[in-house]
Amino acid sequence: QREGNDIDFCACLSKLTPADLDALRARGELHGFATGDVVLSQGDNVDALGILQVEIQLGPGNAVGEISFLDNACASATLIADGDVKIVFVARSDVDEMIDADPSFAGRLYLSLFIELAHKLRATNQRVLPTES
């Protein structure tokens, strides 16, 4: 485990085993951002999965950049830190190595990310869609 990288991955990676989480923690790299810092810019090539370490609007343990990580496309939005934020990034190459070593890891990881995206989509729908009377 890298120093300072004690993030609780469980919030967005709920289907991973404790060994999976330990392996991700060991490969993750902690980055700090201050208020107003651009974490991701729309159009950036995203080559890592980010997991929030501190609570911000999304909450700790949430993924960032997961859509681009999944579809291998550029970032669809810009993410700006709204306070001091720490994010652990796990490089795609490290994830690929983990999948090569244990192909069942892919199923657990991608199911976790799909569940995370479903939760985010439902939350967005509740904020933007009119409620029925």
Disulfide bonds with the S-S distance in Angstrom:
none
